[in-house]
Amino acid sequence: MPGDLSTTFTGLRFHNPFLLSSAPPTESESNILRAFEVGWGGVVTKTIGLHPVVNVVGPKTKFLRADADSARLSMKKRPGAALHSSWNWELISDKTLDWWVPRLGRIKEAFPNHMLVASIMAGSGNDTELRHWQELAIACQDQKCDALELNLSCPHMDRPDMGSNVGKDKELVSIVAKVVKEVATIPVWAKLTPSTTDIVVEARGALLGGADAISSSNTFTSLPLIDQDTLEFEVHVDGLVSTGGLGGPAILPLSLAKMSQLTQAFPDKSFSGIGGISTFEHALNYFLLGCGTVQICTAAMLDHAIGPNVIRDLNQGLARFLERHADKGWKTVDDFVGLRRDRIVAQSKIRRPDEKGYRGGYDAEGYAEPASV
Ligand SMILES: Cc1cc2nc3c(=O)[nH]c(=O)nc-3n(C[C@H](O)[C@H](O)[C@H](O)COP(=O)(O)O)c2cc1C
């Protein structure tokens, strides 16, 4: 019997554990409807806010590619090059809440059993700004959205009280989660930035504030490369650039490291894994580390804007994987979530070639023994 692809995450039933993340693939009603038609288990809308948004002139996202036969990395399109990463400096949705509200309602009417997660963002500098979070949350849940994802993670906000600037402050993360939870009747996920020293600290803040799940990662702060002929950045406006976000294959191992820190620190909590996924093989890493769902952006953007082939591969990959491991009694994704969470250990716990003791470099003459290694 083929395995069951469905799963329950933060109390919500998903047809499959694969979601489009908050980004261009989910920026419009037509995209989201198409996404559900082609089989995505859920979508997280492009982030909705109340403040004015105007994007830069020219491209908001570009793709960095690597040559197979040289070390060249460039955004210039050329045959035979493989995708390295996406780079973007796109702000949140430039559509207003009023624009979104009827569309969210219509999407839920058309697909009542597909999970629609509303990504929201407001400021956090004062009580009025904090009330904006509540206004956004109430407006989306009134349209029957199934969950909220708090954008505490966009890396290119000028305002110090928005996006990853909030996500870097454990107190603010906690306050925003708490304020939203005060009015939320649906699950609240907190999407954190990877650009901090220890993501566990901010996750603890979100969970103390009452968040039901952590989503990680958003894009990594980064710059486009400089062209050696023109001496211009490969993305710029009038010669100027600001830091943007790196996504796609290059961030898969980086996001996994963040995720393993999170799932080890909070083994009983719910996690949605994001970063560099384009195949089931990639997604499997996140499941084995302890994620109940995963989200995809860059790969979907490059596949007809909403990823019909990507979701087909993910669903087929999961079905085949369950079939291959049927002898272990695995019937759903829940049967292998977290199975490799505890395989990441301190360096000193890794076996040495000749079984000589190594205690993290602490036992050399003249050095004190630590309390615990
Ligand atoms: C062009 C672009 C726009 C994005 N916009 C948002 C956004 O509005 N809100 C958000 O939470 N994340 C946003 N993201 C981040 C993605 O949702 C995702 O976290 C990131 O791209 C990593 O996933 P990937 O490696 O599959 O691309 C955006 C990413 C890209 C490339």
The ligand as a Gaussian input file, in Angstrom:
#p B3LYP/6-31G(d) Opt

LIG

0 1
 C       12.697000      37.179000      -4.070000
 C       12.474000      36.688000      -2.683000
 C       11.514000      37.307000      -1.883000
 C       11.294000      36.870000      -0.578000
 N       10.337000      37.480000       0.181000
 C       10.080000      37.034000       1.437000
 C        9.032000      37.601000       2.201000
 O        8.310000      38.501000       1.777000
 N        8.839000      37.096000       3.454000
 C        9.586000      36.087000       3.968000
 O        9.356000      35.665000       5.106000
 N       10.594000      35.531000       3.244000
 C       10.840000      35.971000       2.002000
 N       11.814000      35.362000       1.244000
 C       12.616000      34.265000       1.819000
 C       12.075000      32.896000       1.406000
 O       10.758000      32.680000       1.876000
 C       12.973000      31.762000       1.947000
 O       13.003000      31.851000       3.361000
 C       14.409000      31.834000       1.415000
 O       14.429000      32.198000       0.058000
 C       15.158000      30.513000       1.599000
 O       14.534000      29.485000       0.890000
 P       15.103000      28.936000      -0.540000
 O       16.515000      28.546000      -0.321000
 O       14.194000      27.793000      -0.898000
 O       14.991000      30.081000      -1.503000
 C       12.056000      35.790000      -0.060000
 C       13.001000      35.163000      -0.876000
 C       13.212000      35.586000      -2.179000
 C       14.235000      34.884000      -3.048000

